[in-house]
Structure formats: structure tokens, C-alpha cells
Amino acid sequence: MAYPVETRSAMFNSISETMFEQVKDSMSLLPDNPEVQAALDAFGRRILDKSKPIMDRHIPTLMEGWANAYADMFTTEELNELLAFVKTETGQKFFQLSVDVLKSPYYTEPMQAYFVEIGELQRSELDWFLTEVRALKNRTEDEPVGSESVDREPATEEAEAPLPDA
């Protein structure tokens, strides 16, 4: 009821577009080069365009999962109270605009700062990860790596690729 069927595709795809823009805006290691930016924009548009039909196929199960999660987290009485709210003009406005909150500078600016920091963390941990993957690939069953066992397939040769220059 809160997200009418006819608006769900636009809602989910709008979220994907907003997230891409936020990630793109936080990519501080990319050169400040118009051609690189144009390539990134084209890449993003290709991914977003190709992901729309995939998202549309998943919307029914996402909505079912969403409903099941609410049913698990709220009592029947609470769900009825939420339903009563959703039926009000304010409730409808709340749900219709809740996706737009993700586009507001009040939200996007702190989110971009978060993405920058997380990107830095991921880059700083990449060396560790590649070292672990290479060690897993090269170890024998009698030579465990670290103190924890790892239950996954060894990495392929691609893991030995050099790190890109920043």
C-alpha cells in the first residue's frame, strides 16, 4: 500500500541512480580529467540502463521480503497502526518523499563523506586482501595461513595482478 505497484520500478531505480552518483562523487583518486569523468559517466549510464530490467524482475521478491521483515519486526497491532498512517495524506506524502530524502544535500553530503572514508579504508586493506588470497592460493593443506581456517576456493591467477597506480 505504501509503495503502489506502478511507482516501485521508478523508486528502486531512482535509489540506484542516487547511489551511483554518490559513489562517483566520492571517487577522489580518479584524475581530474574530463575524458575520465565522461568515461565514468558513460560507464554508470550503461550499468544503470542494463540494471533496470534486472531490478524490475527482483521487485516482487524484494517487496515480499520487505513485507515479511515488517511482519517479523512489528506486532499485528503495530502494523495496523502503520497501515492507518499510510492511508492518511501525511502517510502517503511520507512514503512518496522518503526516496527523495536520499537525494537531499542534507543526506548526500554526509553520505559522500562516508563513501570517501570507506573508499580509503578499502584501498588501504586491498594489499592485505591480495596477500591473503595469494597465500591461500599457494599454501598446501599442511601449511595453514594465519590462525583461522578459510573455507573457500583458492583464488585464480587474476589475484596476482599488480595494483593499479593511484
RAGITA-V417307 format. One line per field, one symbol per residue. ss: DSSP state (H for helix, E for strand, C for the rest). psi: psi as a letter, one per 40 degrees, with the letter a starting at -180 (. if undefined). burial: # if it has 16 or more other ideal C-beta (glycine too) atoms within 10 Angstrom, else .. A space follows every 10 residues. Layout:
ss=???
psi=???
burial=???
//
This chain:
ss=CCCCHHHHHH HHHHHHHHHH HHHHHCCCCC CCCHHHHHHH HHHHHHHHHH HHHHHHHHHH HHHHHHHHHH HHHCCHHHHH HHHHHHCCHH HHHHHHHHHH HCCCHHHHHH HHHHHHHHHH HHHHHHHHHH HHHHHHHHCC CCCCCCCCCC CCCCCCHHHH CCCCCC
psi=ddgideeddd dddddddddd dddddegeei ighddddddd dddddddddd eddddddedd dddddddddd ddeiiddddd ddddddeidd ddddddeddd deehdddddd dddddddddd ddddeddddd dddddddeii degihaeiih giiiiiddde iiiih.
burial=.##....#.. ###...##.# ##.#.#.... .......... ...#...#.. .#..#...#. .......... .......... .......... #...#...#. .......#.. ##..#..... .........# ..#.##.... .......... ....#..... ......
//
